[in-house]
Each structure stands twice: as C-alpha cells, then as structure tokens.
C-alpha cells in the first residue's frame, strides 16, 4: 500500500498557500520543481495557485483526478477535520506536516489521538504529524518544505527529526550523495520505522537503509523486522539519547547496569543493524554502502604519497580490526619495477611525495588487481609537486566499475578542494579524514559477515509452565512483589538445576532437613530485617553432621541476637553445600522498549566493579546465548586457563535459554537474578544457588 | 640562538635554482613572496636569480651581508661540503631540505652522521635533513618549498613528516587558521622536538604548540621539558605508530602488556601533553586553543535550532565528561520571555527551526552571560526558514571578544557553506561535526586542569644503593640474567618489605630455617627444571611445626620424584606464610624511548585477562604513584568495598616510589616484577612475596 504513498497519481496539498515563506507554499513549490504534474491545491480561496486549480475542500475535488495522497499543512486543530474529509474522499495516504501535536503538550496529544482514530476508521496510513514530509526521487515526488532537493540515488533514509532531515539533505547536496526515498517520520503516530524498514526491504531503487532515531516504537517487532531486512540490505542507524539513563527504580545488578542504551546496543547487534556513533558516521557509512559492492574479507591495501598518513591509516585499520594486506608476489614485483627505489612497495604503499598522476593510478591499479586485497584506502597529500586534480581524474578512471571498495581521503584544504569535487561528481566516496574512511571500510567488511550470518530461532524449551504460572499468579493476587523460596520452584519447572534448599523454624527441623538434603550443608539466617547475613554471624558453612547443625544453630541464634537484638527471625535456611565451581550471574531487567533484557557476567567483582557483562534481548537463539557467554572479557576464566579445566559452558548456555523462555512466557516477571549460578567443570552442569524474582503486582 | 634561525638578517639558499619546478627555485620563490628581502642565492652559475645576486659559494658572499641562515637544497652527497663551508663562513643556523640521508639507507645514514659531526665542529644548529623547511609568520620568513602559504596566527606547529606539513598548511588555508612558527623536523639529526618545545615556550607570538610525531628522540628529556612547557602553553601532539607493538622478547606480564604506545600514553599524561587521536583532532584542538581563553569549568551550554542535534550533542558531552549547564534563574526567565513557548529554555536550548538570526543571537548572548556556563556549543541546522548567513553574521557580533569559548557546528553542506566562511573569516572555530566541536571543548576544559596541576619532584628515598649495586654488578660479571633469592636483598636494600625466605638443601636445614622464620611457613620445591610447582606437588602451605616440616619435606620429595623423575632438585624454599592480604603486581619494563616503564595492577586474572593495569614512566612523583594505584578499574577492591576494610594503599604508593628509584638508579635492571606484593589492611603495610629481576648482562 505504501507504494501509492511514494508514487501517487495525484497529490492534494491541504493548506496550499499563495504566500511566499508559508510552508503551504513551499510544499507546493517543491512538488512543482520536482516535476510532479498532478497537483491539487486545497485552499479556502479557490481559483488558481501557482498554475494549478485550487479547491475549497478535498471533498470538492473531482473523483477522476484520482488523488491518492494528501499532504496536510494546516494548523493542528483543523487537521482532524481534514483527515475526516480525506477519508470520505477515499484517500488512503496522508502526510501530516503540521506541528502542534504530541510534542506540544496535552491538547496536542489529544488531537494526535483523534487523528490516529480517524486514520484507523478510514483505513488511512499517515506519515507524521510534525514532520518535514517525504521524497521519492524515482517518481519525482517531493512532498516536503525542505529548502534542499534530494539527488537521485539508492539510499533510503528516514529520520525522527525534521531538522536532521535538512542537515542530511544539505550534506548530500554538497557531497553529491543520492537518495531513493526520504522520509521525515515526525511523531510516528501511525507509520513508524518498522513500516518503512519493511517497505524499503522490497523497494528496488533502495540498496541502503539509514535512519536517525530517538527511539523505536515497538522493540520486539523492530528486532524481528530488522533481523530479516538486514540480511538483504545494510541498515545503518544513529540512535540518540545514548547517555540518558532511565530513571526507573531498580534493585538488582542487572537493573543498575542496563541503561536502555544497553538494550538498543543488544537489539541492534542481534538484528544485524549497524549502529553509527554519530550523524556524520551514519551518512559516511550509507555513502560507502551506496557506492560499492561489499568486500569479501578484511584485508586492506593503503596507497599514499605520504608515509605519515600511511602509518596513521595503518594504526586506524589495526584499531578497527582491519588487516594490512600481504600482497601477491606479482604485485610486489610490479610495484618494484614501476615505483622509484625509495618508494614502499609493501602495504602501506608509499608512491612518494613527487608521484605523478600516472604513477598513482598505476600503483592503485596494481594493488586493485591483487587477489589478497579486499578493499583500498587511497590517500593523497597536497605536496609541492602534487597535481591533485590530475590525480583525482586518473583515479576516477581506474576506480570506475571496481568490484572492490576504494575509499579516499584527499587530506588538506584549499588545494584538494577541486579533487574532492571530481571524486564526488563521479560518486567516489572521499572523506575529510582518514579515520572516517577507515570507519566506513570497517562497516562494509562487518556487514559482509552480518549478511552471511544464519539466524536459527530459539528451540522450544520443555517447561512446566503451569507450576511457574501458578506461583506467579499467586504472587500477583497476594501482592507479593519479591518472591521467597518458591522462586526456586519456578526455576526448577523450567528445567534449571537449583540447589536443594529448605527453610525451617527450629533446631529439630533443621537437623531433619539437613539429613534429607545430605551433608555437607550451609545454614543461613532468615530474617526480613537482615540483609548482610555475614555481618551478624548469620551464615555457617560446611556443616558435616547433626552435631554441627546443633552447634551452628545455637551459636547463630545467639550471635544474631547479640548483633541485632531487634531483628525478627523467621527461621534458618539449610542448603546443600556446593564447592569447586565458578560463580556467574544471570539477570533480567525489563526494558521499556525491548522488553526482557538478559544480562550475563562472572560473579562478584567482575560484575560489580569492572562491569564486565553482556546483554541480549530475549528470546535469544542458541548462537546469541553463546555470544553472551563468550563476549565478556573474563570469558577465559570459565573457558579454562593455564591448564585449569574449563567450566561447563554448555550448561550456562542452556540455562540462559531456559531463562530467556521463562521471562518471555511471563511478562509479570519485572526483574530477575540468579546470583550466583555455580558452574561446575565441563560436563558437570551448573546449579542456581540463589535467585531473586520481582513480580509486577499492580 | 634559535631566534636567528627564524628571524635572520639574511638567508642564503644553497642550491637556489633558476629552473621552474625545482625545489631550489620553490624555496627562493617562497622567501620572496613572503616579503623577505635579504636573500642570497648560491649557485655554480653566478649572476642574478629572480632579481637577487647569486654567488658560486657561500664563501664568496661578502661578510657585510650578514647571512645567518643557510637553506640547503643540493643533492645529499654535496651537503657535508656545504655545511663545512657554512661553518667556515660563520653561519650558525642551517635548514637542510635535501633528502637522501638516514631515510635512504646505510650510505645516507653515514652522510647524515658526517653532517652532524660538522655541525658540532662549527657549533651549527641544523633543522632536517629531509624536511620541507621552516616558516616564521612574524619575521616573514618562509624557507620551505611548500605550495601553501602559512597565515599569521599563534599556533607553533612542528611535524616529523613533511607531507603532513603540507596537509596542515592546506587545511589551515581553507579554514583560515594561522601559525606563528612552522617547522618540518625531517630526520631530526640535530634539532628535535625538545629543542623546539623549549623555543616555543618563550616565543611571544606562540600561544599553542602542536606536533605530529612518529617518536621522540630523548624520552626522559621530553618528559621534563614538556612537563614545564605544558604549564604555560597547551601542547597538542598526534603520535603515529600507536598500534605497532615492539618486537622485543619479553618475559613478564609487564612486558607483554606494555607496548611502547603505553609508554607514550604515560609520558604524555605525566608531562601534561594533550594527545590527539588523529591528525584532524590535533588540528581541531589547536584551533580551539588558538581562538579562546580557557574555560574555568566543565559546564557547557548547547544552543541549537534542532532538538535532535541538541540530544546528540548532550550525548557527546556526557560521554566526554562535560556537564550540561544548569542555568541561573535570570537566564531561564530571559529565555522564557524571548523565545516562543514551544522552545526549550533549559540546556540544551532549542530556539526552534524557524528562529531568526536575532533570536539566535539573543539566546546566545543570554546564555553567554550566565555565570554557570563555562563554554558553549552552537549548532545550526539549515532548515527551510533558516538564514544561515545572517545567523553567522549576528553570531560573530555576539561572540566577538567573548571570554568563554564558543565552538560551532553549522551542520549540513551546501546551504551552510557561506556561513562557514563567515565564521572562519572571523576566526571562530566551526567544526564539520558536533562530535569534533565537543572533543575540542573537552580538550580546552582538560587543559585548564592540567595548567592548574602542581608538580612535586619525587622525594629522595633512603636506600642502601651499595648492597643493591654489588648484587647487580656480580650478576653482570657472572652473566646471571635472572636473579635468584638475592633479588629479595635488592628489594630490602631499597626499603621494600620482603617475606622472610630461605633456600635449604636438607630436612634438618629446613627445620632450622623454619624455626628461624617462625611458623606457619610455606615450603616450595627449588628446581631449574620445574616451572609449575603446584602441578608436581611442589608446594605445601601452612606448616605449623617441625613434624609438619618433616612430613611435607618427605612427601614433596617423593611426589616430585614421581611426577618428574628427571628433574634436578636444588633444595626447598621456606617462606613465612602470609595470609589475609590482597595480591597486587608491580612491574617494570624498559621502554626504548622513555626508559623504565612501571606497571601496577591487581594480581591474577585482573592483570592477565582484563589487562586492568596502569603505567607510568619512572621516576614518578607521589601524585603519579597515587594516580597509578587509583586509576585501575579494580581500584575499589583495594580501596575497600561493601564494608570491607581498605587495603594499605599508602604502602603500595611507598613501594611504587621505592621501585621507581631502584630502576632509575640501576639501568642494568631490564625487567622487574613483584608478583605478588601482598597488601594487608590499612596501616599494616605490604610484603613482597616473590620477585623476578632480569639483568642486562651483555
């Protein structure tokens, strides 16, 4: 259906204006200058506007004009009526440019809801409100009030900020970068990034999808859609607000560590989206994707006339994980024969400061033909003898039709300006700094592996959902926010191995429980008033027989009473003593946008001080669970180091997937943490020692 | 003396040429176009060159011409003779532009040494060889063959790459950035970065010092000089080769972790040098320093006409550790009164997309007057109604004479180009991306605190250098590369507390030694063939009395024999058992450029897998020792967390300074590591449990 949005037979401009400087006139002018012919201005004063017959209302427009897109540029309070009229006139696509909606306060938000209801009633799809408009360079539709035109190209861009649309269009105009489609998302009352991702996926004119987003409207859908779309086209997104930390009260490590930016990072990674760190990087990357096929490896050749720039570029490549290529023998021989003796014929190739355009072009050509080279960074410094213009022209000839990406950095200012124009005119990406060229090359290489990635859906877990469900429903009806020992039963019902654990109220019960559990056991005080059990003598380890239990029980009671005479004692907990494992933590925090955000890390200081943790949005595939475990820095400690036996990593992965299923099945689980999960040697499994569930009881 | 280098009475150009395209002609032309009048071309064919009387040899030039700088542009093999003639002619400053020296191989290196010897003989100071030349915009001297002119300004720049000089000059031409002095360092045979740092320090026309370096010639001198210079002027350096790891064989953790880039980072930090991550950043930062006084705090106001850019900038500020300012009430009131209701009157201030130049300028002025604001980032997006040119003009009026830095980002391309030119013409730094503006602001704020920093020299340590010296000299003469138990005596002699430890060869001796040490003790096997003692049963802990010693000794001997029948047993080591402390590591590795590079980190996995370590070049001040300890991520683990008592951090600092003194006193110590240093609770000191010295025996 969105096809007609971008390629309508006729467009009505509701609020078309005769007055210069009015948005309603700018839209009309843009439509006209874009070459669009079937334009229907709607204005209380009919007659002609800019050569087109105007109508008082969309309802007055003859049906045979076949208006299938209306652009609305009238004050907010009149917009609902206009939408109603569009609906009655059978128009199914609208772009609401007008501001004064949700972004403007309570009354605006009400108006926006009203608009949305009308859209739903009439089955209308709406872009906006509060946006710059939309552009399709194929159909020639420019339904924006932007001062810039979009060049024709293969980048489909969307932006949640109209101002950033203008920045991108203006940047693209100067750098000669073209767009297939351009969408200012505005308030996203109806159509949002997910709709356009899906639309761009099958749009033949689009090869690259890029976006500026301040948030996504539906996280889980976004992940599913982006995961699919990113397999056919690169999706490059800059997401702002990365440092603002959500203000929700959180009680576990998971919560304090997982700002919502961690969720975005995880979601983008899981769905194959390339996250740009800045607006400029988003534009840089889009441009590189737009210009070249993907490199099939990470071996990069550098060609330069300045050794210093070569070193800096090699540094940047190495930091980005790109390899400096090892040339084939033929390449080295050819360079040795054609370059002066002082030149460097290995990567980075230094053609020397006085290199002519021919020498440059030949070196480039030679390196380009090398089978070990996947991509090239071309650097030119404006030395005294350097004819930048001629070099740029010859380079263009050499690069034309290249199957390998060649990203350039004409380094300097005044003297390289003309060369920049020549490269731009020919669609060759030239960057103002070598670091930006390298970052773009890295993105090309990274996307090549994203594209090859296979996604296998999470396997179904054999779980006893009834048991878990009953415990959780009981907690909700009893307003019990924090679960007690029944937490362990929830884990068990999902197949997670838990430590045998009982709470008792007397010494005889303690002995009985210990015999059932089997020695050795651990005894812990149970009190709503005591949070740091160790500090009050509330923990006894390694109890071996009934006598130990008796001694431990009595001394614990007297110790606790001495340290905290006021504390209410509910009893003691007996637990099987587990030793010899490694402590890890699995947590979950519910992100407002993406839902259950899982966290994994090594227990203790690794999580607390080094924040060495990984995140993923549930549900996770087995690959994603593996990635969570292996991507923490302290991974070697569980993978086995210095002859130490490896921990049972498969059991961690299995547990992660069970937890993923559990928190997906029960949205009532607000927060969750197993701390610690004791992981034994490879093949010997893991066991949850303690767990904390926070339930949504309101 | 370098004053005459930059401001000579007359300049001779040895190798001045009549032929277009020759370097010897380009130098002459640059001197002339710079307005320099007393030029003396030296050429085998005398007569006139470009209007100046030429001489066959520098020796032919009349003394009254007062030539006090010679620029040499003849083939390398003739340069020594020319220098000899300069010496005989009494010229004390030369710039050798000619290439073909050390960079060209063995014969070139020989020629370079010859030149240097002649310079020393005649007391001549030399820039180069193999350089672009030097510029002084005050005196009007342009003794380079660059195609660009330098604008007048207050940045003194030096570069180890001539090509990068041309990039910087060309960049500066386009952005209207000016230099006081400009030096192409070339091969640095004589004059190097240290000489120019000292010269720029007292040069009145210079406010900012910047450099591109591939290395420093004398590390210790560099630290001393830069530490002093950076207190009066900002020193911004981009150092290339940061990812190339030295290939020296290394045997300790210190070695594997400390590439020479770690040494540069430490040296730059210790000496107050601001390290730029890229050439462009070096230029960006220099420009910001060049334009404004320093901000006195880190509270930044953002003024924008695009909410999205405001959020991205706030993100970037927050990542850089810059604060978003809290405005004074007057500011908020004034903004509320003068901006439209939908505007954001808190930081980031959003003047909205249709803001006029007057509105922009007034908002800027208001924020500028706020006492809580230390610096401003000004953003402009090219929206439909935005008159960039007028905004740029009004902004210039508002900014003029500002005591606070205002860094701009006109975001876009074509439509902002004219605004960029206006800002540039008026010397207002405008950056192509908001991130670069923020990075520059961060540097300004950071330098403000560097400037305020006080440096106190390391106190002298009361050490018994004779004992240490004797052990080390003995090792050298006995070719003993790795020291044994005598290592502990070296530490002791420098006042480092070491564990009581003896090596014995029999059971009776073991018992005797243990009684002397005092129980409990630890027993370890001593064998040149056994590196992992635990694996062969070669360690026994917590031995409490003579019977324990006997049992341990016998069982150890039989265990070791069973596991490794071939191992040569030298005896056993008895050591006082120390428990209850935290393990840290202090190491040292000798960096080829900077000498002793100290390393500090928490023991075990923290060092090995998380590489959570800090570095500093010895000798270190007390502040630097403190910084080493407190800058590791795992610092909370020794500072005391969750009610745990803090470790004795003062004793670590004290030990670090003693080690600093030791490795400074004895350059024979190649590598060094205390692993572990056991740190007890605060006030209870620390004790070195094991130490490894590698001595330079060749």
Contacts between the chains, C-beta under 8 A, distances in Angstrom:
chain1	res1	chain2	res2	distance
A	21	B	385	7.5
A	23	B	384	7.3
A	26	B	384	5.9
A	99	B	342	7.9
A	103	B	342	7.7
A	104	B	342	6.0
A	145	B	384	5.0
A	146	B	384	6.1
A	147	B	382	6.7
A	147	B	383	7.6
A	147	B	384	4.9
A	147	B	386	8.0
A	147	B	415	6.4
A	148	B	382	7.4
A	148	B	414	7.1
A	148	B	415	6.7
A	159	B	308	7.7
A	160	B	308	7.2
A	161	B	306	6.4
A	161	B	307	6.3
A	161	B	308	3.1
A	161	B	309	7.8
A	162	B	353	7.0
A	162	B	383	7.5
A	163	B	305	6.8
A	163	B	306	3.1
A	163	B	307	7.0
A	163	B	308	5.8
A	163	B	309	6.7
A	163	B	353	5.7
A	163	B	381	4.3
A	163	B	383	5.6
A	164	B	306	6.5
A	164	B	308	4.5
A	164	B	309	6.9
A	164	B	381	7.1
A	166	B	381	5.6
A	166	B	382	5.3
A	166	B	383	5.0
A	166	B	384	7.2
A	166	B	386	7.9
A	166	B	412	7.0
A	167	B	306	7.3
A	167	B	309	7.3
A	167	B	381	5.0
A	167	B	382	6.8
A	167	B	411	4.4
A	167	B	412	4.9
A	170	B	382	4.6
A	170	B	411	8.0
A	170	B	412	3.3
A	170	B	413	4.5
A	170	B	414	5.6
A	170	B	415	4.8
A	170	B	416	6.5
A	171	B	411	7.8
A	171	B	412	5.6
A	171	B	413	4.1
A	172	B	413	6.9
A	173	B	413	5.4
A	173	B	414	4.3
A	173	B	415	7.7
A	174	B	412	7.6
A	174	B	413	2.8
A	174	B	414	4.5
A	174	B	417	7.0
A	175	B	413	6.3
A	212	B	308	6.5
A	214	B	308	7.0
A	214	B	311	6.8
A	238	B	312	7.7
A	240	B	308	6.3
A	240	B	311	4.2
A	240	B	312	5.0
A	240	B	315	6.1
A	241	B	311	5.6
A	241	B	315	6.7
A	242	B	315	5.1
A	242	B	319	7.9
A	243	B	314	7.3
A	243	B	315	4.9
A	243	B	318	3.9
A	243	B	319	6.0
A	244	B	314	7.8
A	244	B	315	7.9
A	244	B	318	8.0
A	277	B	435	7.8
A	278	B	312	6.9
A	278	B	316	7.6
A	278	B	433	6.3
A	278	B	434	7.5
A	278	B	435	5.0
A	279	B	309	7.7
A	279	B	312	6.2
A	279	B	411	7.5
A	279	B	433	7.4
A	279	B	434	7.6
A	280	B	432	7.3
A	280	B	433	4.3
A	280	B	435	7.2
A	305	B	163	6.8
A	306	B	161	6.4
A	306	B	163	3.1
A	306	B	164	6.5
A	306	B	167	7.3
A	307	B	161	6.4
A	307	B	163	7.0
A	308	B	159	7.7
A	308	B	160	7.2
A	308	B	161	3.2
A	308	B	163	5.8
A	308	B	164	4.5
A	308	B	212	6.5
A	308	B	214	7.0
A	308	B	240	6.3
A	309	B	161	7.9
A	309	B	163	6.7
A	309	B	164	6.9
A	309	B	167	7.3
A	309	B	279	7.7
A	311	B	214	6.8
A	311	B	240	4.2
A	311	B	241	5.6
A	312	B	238	7.7
A	312	B	240	4.9
A	312	B	278	6.9
A	312	B	279	6.2
A	314	B	243	7.3
A	314	B	244	7.9
A	315	B	240	6.1
A	315	B	241	6.7
A	315	B	242	5.1
A	315	B	243	4.9
A	315	B	244	7.9
A	316	B	278	7.6
A	318	B	243	3.9
A	319	B	242	7.9
A	319	B	243	6.1
A	342	B	99	8.0
A	342	B	103	7.7
A	342	B	104	6.1
A	353	B	162	7.1
A	353	B	163	5.7
A	381	B	163	4.3
A	381	B	164	7.1
A	381	B	166	5.6
A	381	B	167	5.0
A	382	B	147	6.7
A	382	B	148	7.4
A	382	B	166	5.3
A	382	B	167	6.8
A	382	B	170	4.7
A	383	B	147	7.5
A	383	B	162	7.5
A	383	B	163	5.6
A	383	B	166	5.0
A	384	B	23	7.4
A	384	B	26	5.9
A	384	B	145	5.1
A	384	B	146	6.1
A	384	B	147	4.9
A	384	B	166	7.2
A	385	B	21	7.5
A	386	B	147	8.0
A	386	B	166	7.9
A	411	B	167	4.4
A	411	B	170	8.0
A	411	B	171	7.8
A	411	B	279	7.5
A	412	B	166	7.0
A	412	B	167	4.9
A	412	B	170	3.3
A	412	B	171	5.6
A	412	B	174	7.6
A	413	B	170	4.5
A	413	B	171	4.2
A	413	B	172	6.9
A	413	B	173	5.3
A	413	B	174	2.8
A	413	B	175	6.3
A	414	B	148	7.1
A	414	B	170	5.6
A	414	B	173	4.3
A	414	B	174	4.5
A	415	B	147	6.5
A	415	B	148	6.7
A	415	B	170	4.9
A	415	B	173	7.7
A	416	B	170	6.5
A	417	B	174	7.0
A	432	B	280	7.2
A	432	B	432	6.2
A	433	B	278	6.2
A	433	B	279	7.4
A	433	B	280	4.3
A	434	B	278	7.5
A	434	B	279	7.6
A	435	B	277	7.8
A	435	B	278	5.0
A	435	B	280	7.2
A	532	B	643	7.3
A	535	B	643	6.8
A	605	B	634	6.7
A	605	B	637	5.7
A	608	B	636	8.0
A	608	B	641	7.6
A	609	B	633	6.5
A	609	B	634	5.8
A	609	B	636	4.8
A	609	B	637	6.4
A	609	B	641	7.3
A	610	B	610	6.3
A	610	B	612	7.0
A	610	B	633	5.4
A	610	B	634	6.3
A	612	B	610	7.0
A	633	B	609	6.6
A	633	B	610	5.4
A	634	B	605	6.7
A	634	B	609	5.9
A	634	B	610	6.4
A	636	B	608	7.9
A	636	B	609	4.8
A	637	B	605	5.6
A	637	B	609	6.3
A	641	B	608	7.6
A	641	B	609	7.3
A	643	B	532	7.6
A	643	B	535	7.3
